[in-house]
């Protein structure tokens, strides 16, 4: 049933837990900043400015919070401004806009960090930690990104099959790459009866196929083939970084492109879920009298 995105072509029933909404809601409601943020390494207001500058340089910090002798955070200092004298001579205030609550969701965090490299994390109004873009390389964010990209590829497969049934898409794939896909297919089909030739072509080939269907581009608001090409290029780059377990999955793109690609992917998946279900329900109408009655087992 995976080929139909877990949607039965006979009943129009979508299996629980297979919609993008199901995955997205977990990271929107259950996975919050407090699970991936880090404690702040602070300077004391009485430290020598030159020593603080050296310590920040060693750790590659541009900015950090400052604490008083009793351990209370009283402001922040920027590394490049630290010269002579004491740290307290260089303290600036921490604006509320520089802080987010520890219960902010991972999904919201991605948008929040679009314009800022880091945010202070608060609990009950008090700064307790720090979160940076680098923290998005941790396992929980990677899991979310991988889920999005995996679903994108499955939805692309659905639409390729929808617009190019019976492997009609083959004419858009380079002959050498097509032969390679057939070799992979023959090797894998003995282990998996439900695998298709489409599952064996490369991600970039799926771009070559769908860019040739104007209806698909229109439905998902790609104003041109080049816009679709650009989106697929970014998705593939993120996909490869995750698949190859790179230390940083966000270094290969400009940050604004990374955020926009994920945001657009969420929109695309939400719309595609609706379209897929509409199509399957229409096709299932002819089988409505044959439908088995479902029950909930407690």
Buried (B, 14 or more C-beta within 10 A) or exposed (E): EBBBBBBBEBBBBBEEEBBBEBBBEBBBEEBBBBEBBEEBEBBBBEBBBEEBBEBBEEEEBEBBBBBBEEEEBBBBBBBEEBEEEBBBEBBEEBEEEBBBBBEBBBBBBBEBBBEEEBBBBBEEEEBBBBBBBBBBBEEBBBBBBBBBBEBBBBBBBBBBBBBBEEBEBBEBBEEEBBEBBBEBBEEEBEEEEEBBBBBBBBBEBBBBBBBBBEEBBEBBEBEEBEEBBBBBBBBBBBBBBBEEEEEEBBEBBEBEBBBBBBBBBBEBBEBBBEBBBEBBBEBBEEEEEEEEEEEEEE
